[in-house]
Amino acid sequence: MAKESRPQVVHSRRTFLRRSLVAIAALPLGIGVLSRQAFAQSLPKLDPSDEQAQALNYVEVAEQASDHPSYEEGEACHNCMFFQRRNESCQLFPQNSVESGGWCQSWVTAD
């Protein structure tokens, strides 16, 4: 019987380290994308009666804040710099989603 010759694969330490570093560097990117999508779907809606929401005079409909001295017509969460469109959250309320038509006294123009 003749022996089969198998192609010889060379595994060097340099190749192993290079591939390991690339995999480790890419891992946070993959996890970040996956967790962001999962996180966006699981954010509970901010309750206006929440202590922090009340401290910032948060309302779900911006026009309800018309009697607040800081409110100006046209201001709403959707055009605030703290609003995150991808999951309708606010940097001031990171554990909750907010109404895009809402408002709070920390509103700052997104421009």
C-alpha positions in Angstrom: 0.0 0.0 0.0 1.2 3.4 -0.9 1.1 6.1 1.7 -1.1 9.1 1.0 0.7 12.4 1.2 -1.2 15.0 3.1 -0.5 18.7 2.5 1.6 20.0 5.3 0.0 23.0 7.2 2.5 25.2 8.9 1.2 26.8 12.1 3.6 29.4 13.3 3.4 31.3 16.5 3.4 34.5 14.6 0.3 33.5 12.6 -1.4 32.4 15.7 -0.7 35.6 17.6 -1.7 37.8 14.6 -5.1 35.9 14.2 -5.7 36.0 17.9 -5.1 39.8 18.1 -7.4 40.4 15.2 -10.2 38.3 16.8 -9.8 40.0 20.1 -9.9 43.4 18.5 -13.0 42.6 16.6 -14.9 41.1 19.5 -16.0 44.4 21.2 -17.3 45.6 17.9 -19.5 42.5 17.4 -20.7 42.5 20.9 -21.4 46.3 20.8 -23.6 45.9 17.7 -25.5 42.9 19.0 -26.1 44.3 22.5 -27.2 47.7 21.2 -29.9 46.1 19.1 -31.0 43.9 22.0 -30.9 46.8 24.4 -32.9 49.1 22.1 -35.7 46.6 22.1 -35.8 46.2 25.8 -35.9 49.8 27.1 -38.9 50.4 29.3 -40.9 53.6 28.6 -40.1 56.5 31.0 -42.8 57.1 33.5 -43.5 60.9 33.9 -44.1 60.3 37.6 -40.6 58.9 38.0 -38.5 61.0 40.5 -35.9 62.0 38.0 -38.5 62.7 35.3 -40.3 65.0 37.7 -37.0 66.7 38.7 -36.5 67.6 35.0 -40.2 68.4 34.4 -40.4 65.7 31.7 -43.7 65.5 29.9 -44.7 63.0 27.1 -46.3 65.8 25.0 -44.1 68.9 24.6 -47.1 71.3 24.4 -48.0 70.3 28.0 -44.9 72.2 29.1 -46.1 75.5 27.6 -46.5 77.0 31.1 -42.8 76.2 31.9 -40.5 79.3 31.6 -37.8 77.3 29.8 -40.1 75.9 27.1 -40.3 77.4 23.7 -42.6 76.2 20.9 -41.0 73.6 18.6 -38.8 72.1 21.3 -39.2 68.3 21.7 -37.1 65.3 22.5 -36.7 64.4 18.8 -34.7 67.6 18.2 -32.7 67.6 21.4 -29.0 66.8 21.5 -29.6 64.2 24.3 -32.1 62.2 22.2 -30.9 58.9 20.7 -32.9 58.1 17.6 -31.8 54.4 17.3 -33.7 53.4 20.4 -35.7 56.5 21.3 -33.8 57.0 24.5 -32.3 60.0 26.2 -28.8 60.4 27.6 -30.4 61.9 30.7 -32.6 58.8 31.2 -30.3 56.0 30.0 -32.4 53.2 31.4 -35.6 54.2 29.6 -37.0 55.2 26.3 -38.7 58.6 25.9 -41.5 59.9 23.7 -40.0 61.6 20.6 -42.6 64.4 21.1 -41.8 64.8 24.8 -39.9 67.6 26.5 -37.9 68.3 29.7 -36.2 71.4 31.0 -32.7 70.1 30.0 -33.6 70.4 26.3 -30.7 71.6 24.2 -30.8 72.0 20.4 -29.3 69.2 18.4 -27.8 71.6 15.8 
